[in-house]
C-alpha cells in the first residue's frame, strides 16, 4: 500500500509573501483581523459620536483625551502582567476586553456615558501593544525588527481595507450603518483573540537565577538609562504621525490651493510606501548603532518633507499638488526609517524576559506625545505658518541627529 502523497508546498511567490513559521502566520492573521476592524472604527468613529450620539466635537475630543491618558497607565501595567502571567494569556484577555469595551459604545447616550466608555476603550490600544510585544519577540526567531516590519505592512494594508469598508457606512450615513461599524470593530477584537488561541509559543527553559534576579529588579525599565533615552527620542520623533494624520489634511484644505482629493492622495501614497517598503528597509537595522543612524536619516527626511509641503501654500493648484506629493514621498521614507529604528530600540535594548514591561514604558513616551500632538500642530504650523513649520522641522531634525549619541552616552553612564 503506497503512502499518500505529501501536500504540495505553496508556490515560491506565495511563500515569499508569508511569514516563515506557523506561529508567525497565526499572529499575522490575528493582526490583520484586528487592524481591519481598527481601520473601520477609526475612519468613522468621530462621525458616529457627533452625528448619531449627538455629542459636540469638543466633548468628543475631551473623551478621547481621557482615554489616551488612561492608556498611558494601562500600557505599563499590562506589559508587566504579560511578563509575569504569560503574553498569550494576557493579550487574549486584552482583545476580549476590547471587544466588550467597544461594544458599549452602542449603548451610550450622554457625554458622561461616552466618557466612561472612552476611559476603558482608550486603554485597550496601549495594552494591546504592550502585551503583544512579548508575543512578537517569542515568534520572531531572533529578528523582531524584521518581523514587526512585516506586521506593519500587513497592518497598513488592513487599515486601508477597513477604511474602504467604513466609506460605505459613511456614504449611507444612518444610525444602523454606524452601529454596524461599531459592532464589527468589537467582533474584530474578539476574532483576534480567538485566532490567537491557536498560537503556540516556542518553549524556552527557565533559568531560576535569572528569574530571581528579574523579580528583584521591580520596575527595571524605569531605571534603565539607555532605554529611557531611546524612549525619549522615539517620543519626540513620533510627532511625525500627527504631522501626516492631523496636520496635513487641515493644511491642504485650509492653506493650499490643491484640490481636496489631494488629502486622500498623499495619505494613500504614504500607506503604499509602508506596505511595499517597510520590510526591505527594516533588514539593515540590527543593533542600537544602526538604529541611531536610521533615526538620523528619519529626522532629516521628516524635516525636508515637511518644508516641501509647507511651501505648497500660496502656489498654483498644480504646483501645490506636486510639492505635496513630493514632500510626502520624502516624508514617507523618514517614516520607514523611523519605524525600523523604533522597533530595534524597543526590542533590541530590552531584556527578553521583561519585554512586556519595557514595551509598556516605551509606549508611555509616544503615548504622551500623541495626546499633546494636536495642540503642538495647531500652535506651530497651523498657527504660525512658515515659522511654525521651520520650528517643527528643526525639532524632528535635531531629535533624529541626536538619537545615536544620546543613547550611546546613556549606555556609557548605565
C-alpha positions as CSV (number, residue, x, y, z in Angstrom):
1,X,0.0,0.0,0.0
2,X,1.6,3.3,-1.1
3,X,1.7,6.3,1.2
4,X,-0.4,9.3,0.4
5,X,1.5,11.9,-1.4
6,X,2.6,14.9,0.6
7,X,0.7,18.1,0.1
8,X,2.4,20.4,-2.4
9,X,4.0,23.5,-0.8
10,X,2.7,26.9,-1.7
11,X,4.2,28.4,-4.9
12,X,7.5,30.3,-4.4
13,X,5.9,33.7,-4.9
14,X,3.3,32.9,-2.2
15,X,5.9,31.6,0.2
16,X,7.8,34.9,-0.1
17,X,4.7,36.8,1.0
18,X,4.1,34.6,4.0
19,X,6.0,34.6,7.3
20,X,8.4,31.7,7.8
21,X,6.7,29.8,10.7
22,X,3.2,28.8,11.6
23,X,3.3,30.9,14.8
24,X,4.2,33.9,12.8
25,X,1.4,33.3,10.3
26,X,-1.2,32.9,13.1
27,X,0.0,36.2,14.7
28,X,-0.1,37.9,11.3
29,X,-3.7,36.7,10.6
30,X,-4.8,37.9,14.1
31,X,-3.1,41.3,13.4
32,X,-4.8,41.7,10.1
33,X,-8.2,41.0,11.6
34,X,-7.7,43.4,14.5
35,X,-6.3,46.1,12.2
36,X,-9.2,45.7,9.7
37,X,-11.6,46.5,12.5
38,X,-9.4,49.4,13.6
39,X,-9.5,50.9,10.1
40,X,-13.3,50.8,10.1
41,X,-13.7,52.3,13.5
42,X,-11.1,55.0,13.3
43,X,-12.4,56.3,10.0
44,X,-16.0,56.7,11.1
45,X,-16.0,56.9,14.9
46,X,-16.0,60.7,15.2
47,X,-18.9,60.9,12.8
48,X,-20.8,58.3,14.9
49,X,-20.2,60.2,18.1
50,X,-21.2,63.6,16.6
51,X,-23.9,62.7,14.1
52,X,-25.6,59.7,15.8
53,X,-24.9,60.2,19.5
54,X,-25.2,63.9,19.1
55,X,-22.1,65.0,21.1
56,X,-20.3,68.3,20.2
57,X,-16.8,67.8,18.7
58,X,-15.2,69.4,21.7
59,X,-16.8,66.9,24.0
60,X,-15.7,64.1,21.8
61,X,-12.1,65.4,21.9
62,X,-12.3,65.6,25.7
63,X,-13.4,61.9,26.0
64,X,-10.7,60.7,23.6
65,X,-8.1,62.6,25.5
66,X,-9.3,61.0,28.7
67,X,-8.9,57.6,27.1
68,X,-5.4,58.4,25.9
69,X,-4.4,59.4,29.5
70,X,-5.9,56.1,30.8
71,X,-3.9,54.3,28.1
72,X,-0.6,55.7,29.4
73,X,-1.1,53.8,32.7
74,X,-2.7,50.7,31.2
75,X,0.2,50.0,28.8
76,X,2.8,49.9,31.5
77,X,0.8,47.8,33.9
78,X,-0.4,45.3,31.3
79,X,3.1,45.0,29.9
80,X,4.3,43.9,33.2
81,X,1.4,41.5,33.6
82,X,2.3,39.9,30.3
83,X,5.8,39.2,31.6
84,X,4.5,37.6,34.8
85,X,1.5,35.7,33.6
86,X,2.4,35.0,30.0
87,X,1.9,37.2,27.0
88,X,-0.5,34.9,25.1
89,X,-3.0,34.7,28.0
90,X,-2.8,38.4,28.8
91,X,-3.1,39.5,25.1
92,X,-6.1,37.4,24.5
93,X,-7.8,38.9,27.6
94,X,-7.0,42.4,26.3
95,X,-8.6,41.5,22.9
96,X,-11.7,40.1,24.5
97,X,-11.9,43.1,26.9
98,X,-11.5,45.4,23.9
99,X,-14.5,43.8,22.2
100,X,-16.6,44.3,25.3
101,X,-15.5,47.9,25.7
102,X,-16.1,48.9,22.1
103,X,-19.5,47.3,22.1
104,X,-20.5,49.5,25.0
105,X,-20.3,52.5,22.6
106,X,-23.6,51.2,21.1
107,X,-25.2,52.0,24.4
108,X,-24.0,55.5,25.1
109,X,-26.5,58.4,25.1
110,X,-24.8,61.2,27.0
111,X,-21.4,62.7,27.5
112,X,-20.7,61.0,30.8
113,X,-21.5,57.6,29.5
114,X,-19.3,58.3,26.5
115,X,-16.5,59.5,28.7
116,X,-16.7,56.4,30.9
117,X,-16.6,54.0,28.0
118,X,-13.7,56.1,26.4
119,X,-11.6,55.6,29.5
120,X,-11.8,51.8,29.2
121,X,-11.6,51.7,25.4
122,X,-8.7,54.2,25.3
123,X,-6.7,51.9,27.5
124,X,-7.0,48.9,25.1
125,X,-4.7,50.1,22.4
126,X,-1.6,50.7,24.6
127,X,-2.4,47.4,26.5
128,X,-2.7,45.7,23.1
129,X,0.8,46.9,22.1
130,X,2.5,46.2,25.4
131,X,1.1,42.6,25.7
132,X,1.8,41.9,22.0
133,X,5.4,42.8,22.2
134,X,6.5,39.6,24.0
135,X,4.5,37.6,21.6
136,X,6.3,39.2,18.7
137,X,9.6,38.5,20.3
138,X,8.6,35.0,21.1
139,X,7.8,34.0,17.5
140,X,10.3,36.3,15.6
141,X,13.2,33.8,15.8
142,X,15.8,36.3,16.9
143,X,14.9,39.1,14.5
144,X,11.8,41.0,15.9
145,X,12.7,44.2,13.9
146,X,12.3,42.4,10.6
147,X,9.1,40.5,11.6
148,X,7.4,43.6,13.1
149,X,8.3,45.4,9.8
150,X,6.3,42.7,8.1
151,X,3.4,43.1,10.6
152,X,3.4,46.9,10.0
153,X,3.0,46.3,6.3
154,X,0.1,43.9,7.0
155,X,-1.4,46.4,9.4
156,X,-1.4,49.3,6.9
157,X,-3.0,47.1,4.3
158,X,-5.7,46.0,6.7
159,X,-6.3,49.6,7.8
160,X,-6.7,50.6,4.1
161,X,-9.3,47.9,3.6
162,X,-11.1,48.8,6.8
163,X,-11.2,52.5,5.7
164,X,-12.8,51.5,2.4
165,X,-15.4,49.4,4.2
166,X,-16.1,52.3,6.5
167,X,-16.6,54.5,3.5
168,X,-19.8,52.6,2.6
169,X,-21.3,53.3,6.0
170,X,-20.3,56.9,5.8
171,X,-22.0,57.2,2.4
172,X,-25.2,55.6,3.8
173,X,-24.9,58.0,6.8
174,X,-27.5,56.3,9.0
175,X,-27.6,55.2,12.6
176,X,-27.8,51.4,11.7
177,X,-24.8,51.8,9.4
178,X,-22.6,53.5,12.0
179,X,-23.8,51.0,14.7
180,X,-22.8,48.1,12.3
181,X,-19.2,49.6,12.2
182,X,-19.0,49.7,16.0
183,X,-20.2,46.1,16.2
184,X,-17.8,45.0,13.5
185,X,-14.9,46.6,15.4
186,X,-15.9,44.7,18.6
187,X,-16.1,41.5,16.6
188,X,-12.6,42.1,15.2
189,X,-11.2,42.3,18.7
190,X,-12.9,39.1,19.7
191,X,-11.9,37.4,16.4
192,X,-8.3,38.3,17.0
193,X,-8.4,36.8,20.5
194,X,-10.0,33.6,19.2
195,X,-7.4,33.3,16.4
196,X,-4.6,33.6,19.0
197,X,-5.9,30.6,20.9
198,X,-4.1,28.5,18.2
199,X,-0.8,30.2,18.8
200,X,2.0,28.1,20.2
201,X,5.0,29.9,21.5
202,X,8.4,28.3,21.4
203,X,9.3,26.9,24.8
204,X,12.4,28.1,26.5
205,X,14.0,26.5,29.5
206,X,13.6,28.9,32.5
207,X,16.8,30.0,34.3
208,X,16.0,30.1,38.1
209,X,18.8,32.5,38.8
210,X,17.7,34.8,36.0
211,X,14.1,34.7,37.2
212,X,15.0,35.5,40.8
213,X,17.1,38.4,39.6
214,X,14.3,39.8,37.5
215,X,11.9,39.6,40.4
216,X,14.3,41.7,42.4
217,X,14.5,44.3,39.7
218,X,10.9,45.5,40.0
219,X,10.4,48.3,37.5
220,X,13.7,47.8,35.8
221,X,12.7,49.7,32.7
222,X,12.2,52.9,34.7
223,X,15.8,52.7,35.9
224,X,17.4,51.8,32.5
225,X,19.0,55.0,31.3
226,X,19.8,53.6,27.9
227,X,16.2,52.5,27.3
228,X,14.8,55.7,28.7
229,X,16.9,57.8,26.4
230,X,15.7,55.8,23.4
231,X,12.1,56.2,24.7
232,X,12.6,60.0,24.8
233,X,14.0,60.2,21.3
234,X,11.3,57.9,20.0
235,X,8.6,60.0,21.7
236,X,9.8,63.3,20.1
237,X,10.0,61.7,16.6
238,X,6.6,60.1,17.0
239,X,5.3,63.6,16.2
240,X,5.5,62.5,12.6
241,X,2.3,60.5,12.9
242,X,0.3,63.6,13.9
243,X,2.0,65.6,11.1
244,X,0.7,63.2,8.5
245,X,-2.6,62.3,10.1
246,X,-3.7,65.6,11.7
247,X,-1.7,68.5,10.3
248,X,-1.6,67.6,6.6
249,X,-5.3,67.3,5.9
250,X,-6.0,70.6,7.6
251,X,-3.1,72.3,5.8
252,X,-4.1,71.0,2.4
253,X,-7.8,72.0,2.7
254,X,-7.3,75.3,4.6
255,X,-4.0,76.7,3.4
256,X,-3.2,75.5,-0.1
257,X,-5.0,75.7,-3.5
258,X,-4.6,71.9,-4.1
259,X,-7.8,70.0,-4.8
260,X,-9.4,68.4,-1.7
261,X,-8.9,64.9,-3.0
262,X,-5.2,65.5,-2.6
263,X,-5.7,64.7,1.1
264,X,-6.5,61.1,0.2
265,X,-3.8,61.0,-2.5
266,X,-0.9,61.9,-0.1
267,X,-2.2,59.5,2.6
268,X,-2.6,56.7,0.1
269,X,0.9,57.4,-1.1
270,X,2.2,57.2,2.4
271,X,0.4,53.9,3.0
272,X,1.7,52.4,-0.2
273,X,5.3,53.2,0.8
274,X,4.7,51.4,4.1
275,X,3.1,48.3,2.6
276,X,5.7,47.9,-0.1
277,X,8.9,49.0,1.6
278,X,8.8,48.5,5.3
279,X,10.2,45.0,5.3
280,X,13.2,45.8,2.9
281,X,14.0,49.0,4.9
282,X,14.0,47.1,8.2
283,X,16.5,44.5,7.0
284,X,19.6,46.7,7.7
285,X,18.7,47.5,11.3
286,X,20.1,45.0,13.7
287,X,21.6,46.9,16.7
288,X,21.5,50.3,18.5
289,X,24.2,51.7,16.3
290,X,22.3,51.1,13.0
291,X,19.1,52.2,14.7
292,X,20.7,55.5,15.7
293,X,21.8,56.0,12.1
294,X,18.3,55.4,10.8
295,X,16.9,57.8,13.3
296,X,19.2,60.5,11.9
297,X,18.1,59.7,8.4
298,X,14.5,59.8,9.5
299,X,14.9,63.2,11.2
300,X,16.5,64.7,8.0
301,X,13.7,63.2,5.8
302,X,11.0,64.5,8.1
303,X,12.4,68.0,8.0
304,X,12.9,68.0,4.2
305,X,9.4,66.5,3.6
306,X,7.7,69.0,5.9
307,X,9.4,72.0,4.3
308,X,8.3,70.9,0.8
309,X,4.7,70.6,2.0
310,X,4.9,73.9,3.8
311,X,6.0,75.7,0.5
312,X,2.8,74.4,-1.1
313,X,0.9,77.4,0.4
314,X,0.4,80.3,-1.9
315,X,1.2,78.4,-5.1
316,X,-1.0,77.3,-8.0
317,X,-3.0,74.1,-7.7
318,X,-0.6,72.1,-9.9
319,X,2.5,73.4,-8.1
320,X,0.9,72.8,-4.7
321,X,-0.1,69.2,-5.7
322,X,3.4,68.5,-6.9
323,X,5.0,69.8,-3.8
324,X,2.6,67.9,-1.5
325,X,3.2,64.6,-3.3
326,X,7.0,65.1,-3.5
327,X,7.1,66.1,0.2
328,X,5.1,63.1,1.2
329,X,7.4,60.8,-0.7
330,X,10.4,62.2,1.2
331,X,8.5,62.2,4.4
332,X,7.4,58.6,3.9
333,X,11.0,57.4,3.7
334,X,11.6,59.1,7.0
335,X,8.6,57.2,8.5
336,X,10.0,53.9,7.2
337,X,13.5,54.6,8.7
338,X,11.9,55.9,12.0
339,X,9.7,52.8,12.3
340,X,12.6,50.3,11.8
341,X,14.8,52.2,14.3
342,X,12.0,52.4,16.8
343,X,11.4,48.7,16.7
344,X,15.1,48.0,17.2
345,X,15.2,50.3,20.2
346,X,12.0,48.8,21.7
347,X,13.1,45.2,21.3
348,X,16.9,45.2,21.0
349,X,17.5,47.2,24.2
350,X,15.0,45.3,26.3
351,X,15.8,42.0,28.2
352,X,13.8,39.2,26.6
353,X,12.0,38.1,29.8
354,X,11.0,41.7,30.6
355,X,9.9,42.7,27.1
356,X,6.3,43.5,28.2
357,X,7.3,45.9,30.9
358,X,9.9,47.6,28.7
359,X,7.5,47.9,25.7
360,X,4.9,49.4,28.1
361,X,7.4,52.1,29.2
362,X,8.5,52.6,25.5
363,X,4.9,53.3,24.6
364,X,4.5,55.6,27.5
365,X,6.6,58.3,25.8
366,X,4.9,58.1,22.4
367,X,1.5,57.9,24.1
368,X,2.1,61.2,26.0
369,X,3.3,62.9,22.8
370,X,0.3,61.6,20.9
371,X,-2.0,63.2,23.5
372,X,-0.5,66.7,23.1
373,X,0.5,66.4,19.4
374,X,-2.7,68.0,18.0
375,X,-2.1,71.1,20.2
376,X,1.5,71.3,19.0
377,X,0.4,71.1,15.4
378,X,-2.3,73.7,15.9
379,X,0.2,76.1,17.7
380,X,3.1,75.8,15.4
381,X,2.4,75.1,11.7
382,X,-1.3,75.9,11.6
383,X,-1.0,78.9,14.0
384,X,2.3,80.4,13.0
385,X,2.6,79.4,9.3
386,X,6.1,79.0,7.8
387,X,8.0,79.8,11.1
388,X,6.0,77.1,12.8
389,X,6.8,74.6,10.0
390,X,10.5,75.6,10.5
391,X,10.3,75.0,14.2
392,X,8.6,71.6,13.9
393,X,11.1,70.6,11.2
394,X,14.0,71.6,13.4
395,X,12.7,69.6,16.4
396,X,12.4,66.5,14.3
397,X,15.8,67.0,12.6
398,X,17.8,67.5,15.8
399,X,15.9,64.7,17.6
400,X,16.9,62.4,14.8
401,X,20.5,63.6,14.7
402,X,20.9,63.4,18.5
403,X,19.4,59.9,18.8
404,X,22.5,57.8,18.4
405,X,24.8,60.0,20.5
406,X,22.2,60.3,23.3
407,X,21.6,56.5,23.5
408,X,25.4,55.8,23.4
409,X,26.0,58.4,26.2
410,X,23.2,57.0,28.3
411,X,24.6,53.5,27.9
412,X,28.0,54.6,28.9
413,X,26.6,56.0,32.2
414,X,24.5,53.0,33.0
